[in-house]
Amino acid sequence: MAPGDVVLIYNNGRICFAGEIAAKVRNRELARHFWKEDETGSTWELMYFIVNEERTGAANRFGVHPPNGQGQRVFDGPGAPK
């Protein structure tokens, strides 16, 4: 994902927000501050900043579900399914 891309935020079976990527950063120390580390010492160090967000509350009718409730899917452009 890159600045300018549109993202959908999925939670509990619904697409609850849509927004645009403003910036992304990789910062391990900041990630540790927010989310600590998992049992293997990993953390979620890649962070995205979202602007122009809108609450949607839309039901997920696309049948796309993030693995374990987290993750990203590409729908258009490089990496999109054919």
N, C-alpha and C positions, 0 to 999 in steps of 0.2 A: 504494500500500500504506500501511496505517495501523496504529498500535498495536492489538494484539489480533488482527490478521490472521494466519492460518496460512500458512507458506511451506514450500516443498519445495526442497531444494538438490540440483541435478542435476549429475552429474559422470561423464563417460566412459560414458554409456549407462545410468546407474543413478540412481535417486533415493536419495541416500545419507544425507540428514538431513531431518527435519521439525522445525519449531519455530514460535515465535510472535514476531511483531514486538513489541519492547518500546518502541523509540523509533527515530526517524530524524532525521538532521541533514544539512545541506548545509554543507560546510566545505572550500573549495578548497585552503587551505594544508595541512590534514591529509591530504587526498587526494594532493597533490603529494609529501608526505613518504613515504607508503606506495607509491604507484603511479607517481610522476613524471608526465610528460605524453607524449602521443602526438606524432606528427610534425606535427600541426596545432595543437599547443598545448592540446589538450583533456585533461581528466582526469576521473576518476570521483568527483565531489565529493558525490554523494548517497549516504549511508551508512545502513545499517540495522543495528540492534542486535537480536540474536535471543536469546530465552530459552526455557526448557523444551524444549531441543533433544533429539532422540532420533535415534540412528543407525538407519537403516532397511535399507539395502542392497537395496531393492526394485528390480526391473527396471522400466523404463519401458514399460508396456503401453498407455499412453494415446496414443502417437504424437505427443506434443508435444515439440518440440525447440527450445531457445532458439537464436536466430540467432547464429552465430559462437560458440556455447558460452556466451553471456552473454545477459542480458535477463530480462524478467519477463513472466509471463502471468497474467491474471486469470480465475479459473474461476467466481466467484460474485460477485454484486453489481454496482455500476456498472462498466462497461467489459468485463464478461464476454461471451463470444460467446453468441449466441442459438441 
